Amino acid sequence: MSKKKSSVAGLEALYARVCGLDVHKKVIVACVRILDAKDGTVQSTLRQFGAMTADLKELRQWLAELKVTHVAMESTGVYWQPVFNLLEGHFKTWVVNAQHIKKVPGRKTDIKDAEWIAQLLQCGLLRPSFVPERQQRELRDLTRHQTKLVQQRNAVDNRIQKVLETANIKLGSVASDVMGVSGRKMIEALIGGEKDVTVLAELAQRKLRGKIPELQRALEGELTEHHRFLLFRLLGQYDFLEKEITSVSERLGAVAPPSFRAAVEQLDAVAGVGERGARALLAETGTDMSRFPSHKHFASWAGQCPGNHESAGKRRSGKTPAANRHLDAVLTEMAHAAVRTKNS
C-alpha cells in the first residue's frame, strides 16, 4: 500500500471520495482518491486484491471504511461482472467503455491504469455504461444462452444435410426443411436401413406429398453404414439441443416479470419479430424506454445508425459504430424475417 498527495491536475473535482479499479482475471488493483476540501489536495491510496469472492468482500469492506461513494471500472470481458455484483447497492458503481479512457502515452502499469480511472472519475470525465438490474441481466443470460443453443442446433442441421449430400441423397433440394416432420421420418427410415425410394417418398406429409416423384429421385443414393452411424449420432445431438432450447424457453416464461411478458406479446404481433426474437430484444434493452430521450438516441445506442466522422469540412467515414453485438444480431434477424413476410 502506498499513499501520496497530489492536486487534481487543474480540473475541478465533482466527487470527494472515489475509487478506480483495474480488473483482471486474478488481480484487482484499486486506487482510492479522497479530496481534502480545505486545501484542495487529493490523498491517493493504492491496494491490490485477489479476484476470489472473499477478496472482493474485503475490497468492499475497505471501500466502506474509506467512505467511498463512487467506483468505476472498465468493461473487461466478463471479469467485471462479479466485482459489480458485490459492489452494486453499496456504492455508485460504474462500468465504463474502455475506449472512453484515453491514457496519456507512456509507461503502462496496472497501478497507473487504476490511478487514471480514479482521476477521470473524480473529475467527472467518465460516463457510465448502461448496466441493467440483476433480474434483467439474468434474462439476458438466458436469452443469449438460448441463442447459442439455436445456433448449435442449426449447425447440426447443416451437418446432417452435408452427410446426406455425401451419400448423394438430395433431400434438401426438394424439401425446404430437411428436419421437418416429413424429412425427419425419411432420415429415420434411412438410418433404419430402408432403401426402397417408393416407401421413403410415401412418408411425405401435407404439401410435400405433391412432390413424391421428385422425392423418389432425390432419395436414391449410396447410403453406407458409415453414413447411418453419423446420421444417428447427429439426430441424437439435434434432439438434445431441441430439449435444451425448450427448457430455457420454459425458464424464461417462469422468471420473466409480468411487464416483460406483456411487452413480448406486443412485439410478437409485429411482422418478423416472433416470440423468441421479442424476448431476446427486450432482454437486451429492457422494457423501460424512458432512459432514451428519443428513438434516435435508442438507434444510436443500439448501433443501428451511421457513424459521423468529419474533419476540415470533409466527411471521413460513416461506418456504423460498434455496439451491443447480441442486440445487433437480433435486429438484423428480425429485419430479414420482416422482408420475407408477405402482406406485412
PyMOL commands that set and color helices and strands:
alter all, ss='L'
color gray80, all
select helices_A, chain A and resi 53-65+80-87+98-100+110-122+134-166+171-174+181-191+197-201+206-218+225-255+258-268+274-285+289-291+295-301+325-340
alter helices_A, ss='H'
color red, helices_A
select strands_A, chain A and resi 2-6+17-23+27-35+42-50+70-74+92-96+309-311+314-317
alter strands_A, ss='S'
color yellow, strands_A
deselect
rebuild
show_as cartoon
